[in-house]
Structure formats: C-alpha cells, structure tokens
Amino acid sequence: MTHFGLICPASTGHLNTMLPLGKELQRRGHRVTLFGILHAQANTLASGLEFQAIGESEYPAGKMVQLLTQRRETEWNDSITI
C-alpha cells in the first residue's frame, strides 16, 4: 500500500481534522506519517499514527504554547480602547 505523509499546522482545529483522516487511511491499509513541529507529536502518536519532527531547532517543545500565549496577549491589548 501507499505511505502517506500528512502536513498541517499544529493547532487543535487542524489536528482534529487531519488525524481522523490519517486513521481512515491507516484503516484502509496504508502507512501514515504526520510531519510537524514537536507540539503535534503527542496527539499524533496517541492517535496511532507515525510522527516525524520538522523545525526542531526553530520550534522546540513548548515554543508553540509560548507563541500562542504572546499572540493572545497582543490581541487582548489591541482590543482595549480607552
């Protein structure tokens, strides 16, 4: 069978769509590997798919949470008007 490589952003909304797609491909007999930053590794492996890390030096473990927190704070501060 085919070996599929999946690539998607490591955010919950994207993973919640891509991982079931990968599981369905796997159920049909294919090999499936998700390529992504370390933030996606735990969810990918928990779903039973293979995982291959990319951008490890640019996005080490915990970096995505830090970036999302900074973004939320920036958006919150920008939405406050005096």
N, C-alpha and C positions, 0 to 999 in steps of 0.2 A: 504494500500500500504506500501511499504518499506520506512524506514527512512535511507537515505544515509548520511554518513559522508565523506566529502572531506578533504584531507590534501595535501597541496602543499606549496612550498616556496612563500613568499610574494612579489616576484618581478613581474613586469608588464607582462613579457612574459609568466610566469606560470599562473598568474591570468587570463590573456586574453584568455587562453585556457580552464582553469578549470571552470570559471564562466558560459560560454555558455553551457558547459556540464551539470552543475548543473541546469541551466534554462531548458534544454531539459528534464532532469529527472523530474523536477517540473511540466513541461507542461504535462508530461505523468501521473501525479497524485501522484508522490512521494514527500515525505518531504525531504529537503536537508539542511544540516548544514555544513558550512566550518569551520574547526578547524584551527586556525592560530594565528600568532602574531598580535598585535594591528595595525600594519602597513597595514594589509589587511582588516580591519574592514569596513572602509568607502566604498570601492569599492564593497565589498561583500553585504553589506546592500543596497547599491544603485542598485544592480542588482536584488534585491528582495529575496535573499537567507538569511537563518539564519546564525548567526555567533557565534562561541564560542571561546573566547580567551584562548590561552595557553602561557606559558612562560612569563607572565606579569611582573614578577619581573626581569627576565633576559633581556627582550626586551620591556621596557616601550615605550609609544608613543614617536616617534621621534628618537629612538635608531637606527632603520634601516637606516634612512637617514644619520645619523652620521657615521655609519659603511661604507655605500656605498661611502660617500664623502672621508673618510680616504683611502679606497681601491683605488679610482680613483687617489688620490694624490700620493699614493705609486707607482702605476703603471706608472704614468706620470714621476715621479722622476727616476724610474728604467729604463725607456726607453731613458733617456737623456744620451748621451755618449759625452765625451769631448776628 
